[in-house]
């Protein structure tokens, strides 16, 4: 199975996890997905009043320079660990 196919399967699996991951894990899932799909973080960092948006942006920005394939593999591995 190709890396892309595994990534797509992990996305489907992420919607059916046995329990909701904690917020730090959810941030990591989000950041890896964005890095794999879009690449390095773009746009303005959300303002101080948008705590959730800011945390999501910072988690994504922390992956700067990670290749799409590396991010996909990390995403796949993380979802597998949560299943």
Jmol script that loads the backbone (N, CA, C; Angstrom):
load data "model"
ATOM      1  N   UNK A   1       0.850  -1.187   0.000  1.00  0.00           N
ATOM      2  CA  UNK A   1       0.000   0.000   0.000  1.00  0.00           C
ATOM      3  C   UNK A   1       0.890   1.243   0.000  1.00  0.00           C
ATOM      4  N   UNK A   2       0.568   2.205  -0.826  1.00  0.00           N
ATOM      5  CA  UNK A   2       1.374   3.419  -0.933  1.00  0.00           C
ATOM      6  C   UNK A   2       1.252   4.259   0.338  1.00  0.00           C
ATOM      7  N   UNK A   3       2.226   5.138   0.519  1.00  0.00           N
ATOM      8  CA  UNK A   3       2.210   6.025   1.671  1.00  0.00           C
ATOM      9  C   UNK A   3       0.942   6.885   1.649  1.00  0.00           C
ATOM     10  N   UNK A   4       0.574   7.378   0.467  1.00  0.00           N
ATOM     11  CA  UNK A   4      -0.639   8.205   0.352  1.00  0.00           C
ATOM     12  C   UNK A   4      -1.880   7.406   0.751  1.00  0.00           C
ATOM     13  N   UNK A   5      -1.961   6.159   0.318  1.00  0.00           N
ATOM     14  CA  UNK A   5      -3.112   5.318   0.672  1.00  0.00           C
ATOM     15  C   UNK A   5      -3.150   5.060   2.177  1.00  0.00           C
ATOM     16  N   UNK A   6      -1.992   4.827   2.775  1.00  0.00           N
ATOM     17  CA  UNK A   6      -1.925   4.629   4.227  1.00  0.00           C
ATOM     18  C   UNK A   6      -2.346   5.906   4.960  1.00  0.00           C
ATOM     19  N   UNK A   7      -1.912   7.055   4.437  1.00  0.00           N
ATOM     20  CA  UNK A   7      -2.255   8.349   5.027  1.00  0.00           C
ATOM     21  C   UNK A   7      -3.771   8.552   4.980  1.00  0.00           C
ATOM     22  N   UNK A   8      -4.376   8.253   3.838  1.00  0.00           N
ATOM     23  CA  UNK A   8      -5.822   8.398   3.701  1.00  0.00           C
ATOM     24  C   UNK A   8      -6.565   7.443   4.625  1.00  0.00           C
ATOM     25  N   UNK A   9      -6.047   6.222   4.794  1.00  0.00           N
ATOM     26  CA  UNK A   9      -6.664   5.262   5.703  1.00  0.00           C
ATOM     27  C   UNK A   9      -6.549   5.753   7.149  1.00  0.00           C
ATOM     28  N   UNK A  10      -5.395   6.323   7.493  1.00  0.00           N
ATOM     29  CA  UNK A  10      -5.198   6.850   8.847  1.00  0.00           C
ATOM     30  C   UNK A  10      -6.168   8.003   9.114  1.00  0.00           C
ATOM     31  N   UNK A  11      -6.437   8.827   8.086  1.00  0.00           N
ATOM     32  CA  UNK A  11      -7.413   9.911   8.243  1.00  0.00           C
ATOM     33  C   UNK A  11      -8.788   9.334   8.569  1.00  0.00           C
ATOM     34  N   UNK A  12      -9.182   8.285   7.853  1.00  0.00           N
ATOM     35  CA  UNK A  12     -10.472   7.637   8.113  1.00  0.00           C
ATOM     36  C   UNK A  12     -10.473   7.027   9.516  1.00  0.00           C
ATOM     37  N   UNK A  13      -9.383   6.372   9.869  1.00  0.00           N
ATOM     38  CA  UNK A  13      -9.284   5.740  11.187  1.00  0.00           C
ATOM     39  C   UNK A  13      -9.344   6.766  12.315  1.00  0.00           C
ATOM     40  N   UNK A  14      -8.825   7.962  12.061  1.00  0.00           N
ATOM     41  CA  UNK A  14      -8.780   8.994  13.099  1.00  0.00           C
ATOM     42  C   UNK A  14     -10.186   9.413  13.545  1.00  0.00           C
ATOM     43  N   UNK A  15     -11.170   9.193  12.688  1.00  0.00           N
ATOM     44  CA  UNK A  15     -12.549   9.558  13.016  1.00  0.00           C
ATOM     45  C   UNK A  15     -13.249   8.481  13.846  1.00  0.00           C
ATOM     46  N   UNK A  16     -12.601   7.323  13.989  1.00  0.00           N
ATOM     47  CA  UNK A  16     -13.219   6.192  14.691  1.00  0.00           C
ATOM     48  C   UNK A  16     -12.330   5.647  15.803  1.00  0.00           C
ATOM     49  N   UNK A  17     -11.596   6.524  16.465  1.00  0.00           N
ATOM     50  CA  UNK A  17     -10.732   6.075  17.549  1.00  0.00           C
ATOM     51  C   UNK A  17     -11.590   5.641  18.741  1.00  0.00           C
ATOM     52  N   UNK A  18     -11.094   4.671  19.532  1.00  0.00           N
ATOM     53  CA  UNK A  18     -11.882   4.182  20.663  1.00  0.00           C
ATOM     54  C   UNK A  18     -12.166   5.263  21.714  1.00  0.00           C
ATOM     55  N   UNK A  19     -11.269   6.220  21.869  1.00  0.00           N
ATOM     56  CA  UNK A  19     -11.524   7.332  22.781  1.00  0.00           C
ATOM     57  C   UNK A  19     -10.906   8.597  22.217  1.00  0.00           C
ATOM     58  N   UNK A  20     -11.447   9.725  22.636  1.00  0.00           N
ATOM     59  CA  UNK A  20     -10.958  11.016  22.145  1.00  0.00           C
ATOM     60  C   UNK A  20      -9.573  11.283  22.725  1.00  0.00           C
ATOM     61  N   UNK A  21      -8.598  11.580  21.859  1.00  0.00           N
ATOM     62  CA  UNK A  21      -7.252  11.885  22.363  1.00  0.00           C
ATOM     63  C   UNK A  21      -7.248  13.172  23.200  1.00  0.00           C
ATOM     64  N   UNK A  22      -6.242  13.308  24.048  1.00  0.00           N
ATOM     65  CA  UNK A  22      -6.110  14.541  24.827  1.00  0.00           C
ATOM     66  C   UNK A  22      -5.739  15.695  23.894  1.00  0.00           C
ATOM     67  N   UNK A  23      -5.836  16.905  24.418  1.00  0.00           N
ATOM     68  CA  UNK A  23      -5.631  18.096  23.583  1.00  0.00           C
ATOM     69  C   UNK A  23      -4.248  18.154  22.951  1.00  0.00           C
ATOM     70  N   UNK A  24      -3.211  17.750  23.677  1.00  0.00           N
ATOM     71  CA  UNK A  24      -1.853  17.785  23.106  1.00  0.00           C
ATOM     72  C   UNK A  24      -1.752  16.815  21.927  1.00  0.00           C
ATOM     73  N   UNK A  25      -2.366  15.653  22.050  1.00  0.00           N
ATOM     74  CA  UNK A  25      -2.349  14.672  20.962  1.00  0.00           C
ATOM     75  C   UNK A  25      -3.168  15.185  19.781  1.00  0.00           C
ATOM     76  N   UNK A  26      -4.311  15.810  20.072  1.00  0.00           N
ATOM     77  CA  UNK A  26      -5.118  16.389  18.991  1.00  0.00           C
ATOM     78  C   UNK A  26      -4.329  17.460  18.236  1.00  0.00           C
ATOM     79  N   UNK A  27      -3.572  18.270  18.961  1.00  0.00           N
ATOM     80  CA  UNK A  27      -2.740  19.284  18.308  1.00  0.00           C
ATOM     81  C   UNK A  27      -1.703  18.638  17.407  1.00  0.00           C
ATOM     82  N   UNK A  28      -1.104  17.549  17.876  1.00  0.00           N
ATOM     83  CA  UNK A  28      -0.084  16.859  17.083  1.00  0.00           C
ATOM     84  C   UNK A  28      -0.712  16.264  15.819  1.00  0.00           C
ATOM     85  N   UNK A  29      -1.890  15.663  15.967  1.00  0.00           N
ATOM     86  CA  UNK A  29      -2.604  15.105  14.809  1.00  0.00           C
ATOM     87  C   UNK A  29      -2.868  16.216  13.789  1.00  0.00           C
ATOM     88  N   UNK A  30      -3.386  17.346  14.275  1.00  0.00           N
ATOM     89  CA  UNK A  30      -3.683  18.486  13.406  1.00  0.00           C
ATOM     90  C   UNK A  30      -2.423  18.965  12.689  1.00  0.00           C
ATOM     91  N   UNK A  31      -1.353  19.162  13.461  1.00  0.00           N
ATOM     92  CA  UNK A  31      -0.115  19.710  12.899  1.00  0.00           C
ATOM     93  C   UNK A  31       0.478  18.771  11.855  1.00  0.00           C
ATOM     94  N   UNK A  32       0.502  17.482  12.150  1.00  0.00           N
ATOM     95  CA  UNK A  32       1.048  16.521  11.180  1.00  0.00           C
ATOM     96  C   UNK A  32       0.200  16.487   9.913  1.00  0.00           C
ATOM     97  N   UNK A  33      -1.125  16.551  10.069  1.00  0.00           N
ATOM     98  CA  UNK A  33      -2.004  16.562   8.905  1.00  0.00           C
ATOM     99  C   UNK A  33      -1.732  17.787   8.041  1.00  0.00           C
ATOM    100  N   UNK A  34      -1.649  18.961   8.669  1.00  0.00           N
ATOM    101  CA  UNK A  34      -1.406  20.189   7.918  1.00  0.00           C
ATOM    102  C   UNK A  34      -0.045  20.162   7.237  1.00  0.00           C
ATOM    103  N   UNK A  35       0.978  19.685   7.945  1.00  0.00           N
ATOM    104  CA  UNK A  35       2.321  19.628   7.365  1.00  0.00           C
ATOM    105  C   UNK A  35       2.340  18.673   6.169  1.00  0.00           C
ATOM    106  N   UNK A  36       1.665  17.540   6.308  1.00  0.00           N
ATOM    107  CA  UNK A  36       1.625  16.544   5.230  1.00  0.00           C
ATOM    108  C   UNK A  36       0.828  17.052   4.034  1.00  0.00           C
ATOM    109  N   UNK A  37      -0.223  17.821   4.299  1.00  0.00           N
ATOM    110  CA  UNK A  37      -1.131  18.259   3.240  1.00  0.00           C
ATOM    111  C   UNK A  37      -0.723  19.568   2.588  1.00  0.00           C
ATOM    112  N   UNK A  38      -0.226  20.508   3.397  1.00  0.00           N
ATOM    113  CA  UNK A  38       0.008  21.866   2.922  1.00  0.00           C
ATOM    114  C   UNK A  38       1.494  22.219   2.884  1.00  0.00           C
ATOM    115  N   UNK A  39       2.272  21.654   3.798  1.00  0.00           N
ATOM    116  CA  UNK A  39       3.684  22.020   3.922  1.00  0.00           C
ATOM    117  C   UNK A  39       3.861  22.936   5.125  1.00  0.00           C
ATOM    118  N   UNK A  40       4.917  23.736   5.111  1.00  0.00           N
ATOM    119  CA  UNK A  40       5.226  24.606   6.244  1.00  0.00           C
ATOM    120  C   UNK A  40       4.078  25.584   6.516  1.00  0.00           C
ATOM    121  N   UNK A  41       3.937  25.934   7.783  1.00  0.00           N
ATOM    122  CA  UNK A  41       2.882  26.854   8.212  1.00  0.00           C
ATOM    123  C   UNK A  41       2.973  28.167   7.437  1.00  0.00           C
ATOM    124  N   UNK A  42       1.801  28.657   7.055  1.00  0.00           N
ATOM    125  CA  UNK A  42       1.728  29.911   6.307  1.00  0.00           C
ATOM    126  C   UNK A  42       0.737  30.841   6.987  1.00  0.00           C
ATOM    127  N   UNK A  43       0.777  32.080   6.623  1.00  0.00           N
ATOM    128  CA  UNK A  43      -0.162  33.050   7.155  1.00  0.00           C
ATOM    129  C   UNK A  43       0.309  33.635   8.466  1.00  0.00           C
ATOM    130  N   UNK A  44      -0.531  34.492   9.003  1.00  0.00           N
ATOM    131  CA  UNK A  44      -0.223  35.174  10.255  1.00  0.00           C
ATOM    132  C   UNK A  44      -0.544  34.275  11.439  1.00  0.00           C
ATOM    133  N   UNK A  45       0.274  34.392  12.470  1.00  0.00           N
ATOM    134  CA  UNK A  45      -0.026  33.688  13.712  1.00  0.00           C
ATOM    135  C   UNK A  45      -1.247  34.358  14.333  1.00  0.00           C
ATOM    136  N   UNK A  46      -2.263  33.566  14.720  1.00  0.00           N
ATOM    137  CA  UNK A  46      -3.457  34.168  15.313  1.00  0.00           C
ATOM    138  C   UNK A  46      -3.129  34.998  16.550  1.00  0.00           C
ATOM    139  N   UNK A  47      -3.964  35.982  16.797  1.00  0.00           N
ATOM    140  CA  UNK A  47      -3.751  36.881  17.921  1.00  0.00           C
ATOM    141  C   UNK A  47      -3.941  36.196  19.267  1.00  0.00           C
ATOM    142  N   UNK A  48      -3.551  36.903  20.297  1.00  0.00           N
ATOM    143  CA  UNK A  48      -3.570  36.380  21.659  1.00  0.00           C
ATOM    144  C   UNK A  48      -4.974  35.966  22.104  1.00  0.00           C
ATOM    145  N   UNK A  49      -6.003  36.584  21.558  1.00  0.00           N
ATOM    146  CA  UNK A  49      -7.370  36.256  21.965  1.00  0.00           C
ATOM    147  C   UNK A  49      -7.865  34.942  21.372  1.00  0.00           C
ATOM    148  N   UNK A  50      -7.201  34.455  20.335  1.00  0.00           N
ATOM    149  CA  UNK A  50      -7.582  33.187  19.695  1.00  0.00           C
ATOM    150  C   UNK A  50      -6.633  32.094  20.193  1.00  0.00           C
ATOM    151  N   UNK A  51      -6.875  31.627  21.417  1.00  0.00           N
ATOM    152  CA  UNK A  51      -5.967  30.666  22.057  1.00  0.00           C
ATOM    153  C   UNK A  51      -5.873  29.348  21.278  1.00  0.00           C
ATOM    154  N   UNK A  52      -7.026  28.848  20.820  1.00  0.00           N
ATOM    155  CA  UNK A  52      -7.036  27.574  20.102  1.00  0.00           C
ATOM    156  C   UNK A  52      -6.312  27.717  18.767  1.00  0.00           C
ATOM    157  N   UNK A  53      -6.647  28.761  18.020  1.00  0.00           N
ATOM    158  CA  UNK A  53      -5.995  28.991  16.731  1.00  0.00           C
ATOM    159  C   UNK A  53      -4.498  29.171  16.886  1.00  0.00           C
ATOM    160  N   UNK A  54      -4.110  29.874  17.922  1.00  0.00           N
ATOM    161  CA  UNK A  54      -2.695  30.119  18.196  1.00  0.00           C
ATOM    162  C   UNK A  54      -1.961  28.811  18.515  1.00  0.00           C
ATOM    163  N   UNK A  55      -2.575  27.966  19.342  1.00  0.00           N
ATOM    164  CA  UNK A  55      -1.966  26.677  19.695  1.00  0.00           C
ATOM    165  C   UNK A  55      -1.836  25.789  18.467  1.00  0.00           C
ATOM    166  N   UNK A  56      -2.874  25.786  17.626  1.00  0.00           N
ATOM    167  CA  UNK A  56      -2.827  24.976  16.407  1.00  0.00           C
ATOM    168  C   UNK A  56      -1.720  25.483  15.469  1.00  0.00           C
ATOM    169  N   UNK A  57      -1.645  26.802  15.304  1.00  0.00           N
ATOM    170  CA  UNK A  57      -0.618  27.380  14.437  1.00  0.00           C
ATOM    171  C   UNK A  57       0.780  27.039  14.969  1.00  0.00           C
ATOM    172  N   UNK A  58       0.980  27.198  16.279  1.00  0.00           N
ATOM    173  CA  UNK A  58       2.296  26.925  16.870  1.00  0.00           C
ATOM    174  C   UNK A  58       2.693  25.460  16.722  1.00  0.00           C
ATOM    175  N   UNK A  59       1.731  24.553  16.889  1.00  0.00           N
ATOM    176  CA  UNK A  59       2.025  23.124  16.733  1.00  0.00           C
ATOM    177  C   UNK A  59       2.430  22.825  15.293  1.00  0.00           C
ATOM    178  N   UNK A  60       1.735  23.429  14.342  1.00  0.00           N
ATOM    179  CA  UNK A  60       2.047  23.240  12.920  1.00  0.00           C
ATOM    180  C   UNK A  60       3.403  23.870  12.606  1.00  0.00           C
ATOM    181  N   UNK A  61       3.612  25.096  13.079  1.00  0.00           N
ATOM    182  CA  UNK A  61       4.858  25.819  12.801  1.00  0.00           C
ATOM    183  C   UNK A  61       6.076  25.083  13.360  1.00  0.00           C
ATOM    184  N   UNK A  62       5.883  24.323  14.441  1.00  0.00           N
ATOM    185  CA  UNK A  62       6.995  23.567  15.050  1.00  0.00           C
ATOM    186  C   UNK A  62       7.505  22.466  14.125  1.00  0.00           C
ATOM    187  N   UNK A  63       6.712  22.096  13.131  1.00  0.00           N
ATOM    188  CA  UNK A  63       7.111  21.043  12.184  1.00  0.00           C
ATOM    189  C   UNK A  63       7.787  21.604  10.934  1.00  0.00           C
ATOM    190  N   UNK A  64       8.037  22.898  10.914  1.00  0.00           N
ATOM    191  CA  UNK A  64       8.631  23.546   9.737  1.00  0.00           C
ATOM    192  C   UNK A  64       9.857  22.765   9.254  1.00  0.00           C
ATOM    193  N   UNK A  65       9.906  22.517   7.964  1.00  0.00           N
ATOM    194  CA  UNK A  65      11.034  21.810   7.374  1.00  0.00           C
ATOM    195  C   UNK A  65      10.833  20.298   7.294  1.00  0.00           C
ATOM    196  N   UNK A  66       9.791  19.781   7.935  1.00  0.00           N
ATOM    197  CA  UNK A  66       9.486  18.346   7.859  1.00  0.00           C
ATOM    198  C   UNK A  66       8.895  18.064   6.483  1.00  0.00           C
ATOM    199  N   UNK A  67       9.404  17.054   5.814  1.00  0.00           N
ATOM    200  CA  UNK A  67       8.883  16.735   4.477  1.00  0.00           C
ATOM    201  C   UNK A  67       7.468  16.181   4.588  1.00  0.00           C
ATOM    202  N   UNK A  68       6.732  16.297   3.503  1.00  0.00           N
ATOM    203  CA  UNK A  68       5.357  15.790   3.474  1.00  0.00           C
ATOM    204  C   UNK A  68       5.347  14.292   3.773  1.00  0.00           C
ATOM    205  N   UNK A  69       6.290  13.550   3.189  1.00  0.00           N
ATOM    206  CA  UNK A  69       6.323  12.107   3.415  1.00  0.00           C
ATOM    207  C   UNK A  69       6.626  11.772   4.867  1.00  0.00           C
ATOM    208  N   UNK A  70       7.546  12.506   5.490  1.00  0.00           N
ATOM    209  CA  UNK A  70       7.851  12.280   6.910  1.00  0.00           C
ATOM    210  C   UNK A  70       6.626  12.590   7.768  1.00  0.00           C
ATOM    211  N   UNK A  71       5.947  13.684   7.468  1.00  0.00           N
ATOM    212  CA  UNK A  71       4.759  14.060   8.231  1.00  0.00           C
ATOM    213  C   UNK A  71       3.656  13.011   8.059  1.00  0.00           C
ATOM    214  N   UNK A  72       3.484  12.513   6.839  1.00  0.00           N
ATOM    215  CA  UNK A  72       2.477  11.468   6.596  1.00  0.00           C
ATOM    216  C   UNK A  72       2.793  10.233   7.426  1.00  0.00           C
ATOM    217  N   UNK A  73       4.065   9.813   7.429  1.00  0.00           N
ATOM    218  CA  UNK A  73       4.449   8.610   8.172  1.00  0.00           C
ATOM    219  C   UNK A  73       4.233   8.810   9.674  1.00  0.00           C
ATOM    220  N   UNK A  74       4.601   9.971  10.191  1.00  0.00           N
ATOM    221  CA  UNK A  74       4.395  10.255  11.612  1.00  0.00           C
ATOM    222  C   UNK A  74       2.906  10.268  11.958  1.00  0.00           C
ATOM    223  N   UNK A  75       2.100  10.816  11.062  1.00  0.00           N
ATOM    224  CA  UNK A  75       0.648  10.844  11.252  1.00  0.00           C
ATOM    225  C   UNK A  75       0.101   9.420  11.301  1.00  0.00           C
ATOM    226  N   UNK A  76       0.504   8.598  10.337  1.00  0.00           N
ATOM    227  CA  UNK A  76       0.080   7.204  10.269  1.00  0.00           C
ATOM    228  C   UNK A  76       0.459   6.471  11.560  1.00  0.00           C
ATOM    229  N   UNK A  77       1.709   6.643  11.991  1.00  0.00           N
ATOM    230  CA  UNK A  77       2.192   5.967  13.198  1.00  0.00           C
ATOM    231  C   UNK A  77       1.411   6.411  14.430  1.00  0.00           C
ATOM    232  N   UNK A  78       1.134   7.711  14.532  1.00  0.00           N
ATOM    233  CA  UNK A  78       0.414   8.244  15.686  1.00  0.00           C
ATOM    234  C   UNK A  78      -1.012   7.677  15.733  1.00  0.00           C
ATOM    235  N   UNK A  79      -1.699   7.670  14.613  1.00  0.00           N
ATOM    236  CA  UNK A  79      -3.072   7.128  14.580  1.00  0.00           C
ATOM    237  C   UNK A  79      -3.049   5.638  14.920  1.00  0.00           C
ATOM    238  N   UNK A  80      -2.069   4.908  14.400  1.00  0.00           N
ATOM    239  CA  UNK A  80      -1.945   3.474  14.724  1.00  0.00           C
ATOM    240  C   UNK A  80      -1.797   3.264  16.225  1.00  0.00           C
ATOM    241  N   UNK A  81      -0.992   4.113  16.861  1.00  0.00           N
ATOM    242  CA  UNK A  81      -0.779   4.015  18.304  1.00  0.00           C
ATOM    243  C   UNK A  81      -2.051   4.279  19.095  1.00  0.00           C
ATOM    244  N   UNK A  82      -2.941   5.089  18.534  1.00  0.00           N
ATOM    245  CA  UNK A  82      -4.175   5.458  19.239  1.00  0.00           C
ATOM    246  C   UNK A  82      -5.310   4.468  19.031  1.00  0.00           C
ATOM    247  N   UNK A  83      -5.160   3.586  18.046  1.00  0.00           N
ATOM    248  CA  UNK A  83      -6.224   2.635  17.742  1.00  0.00           C
ATOM    249  C   UNK A  83      -6.317   1.537  18.784  1.00  0.00           C
TER     250      UNK A  83
END
end "model"
wireframe off; spacefill off
backbone 0.3
color backbone group
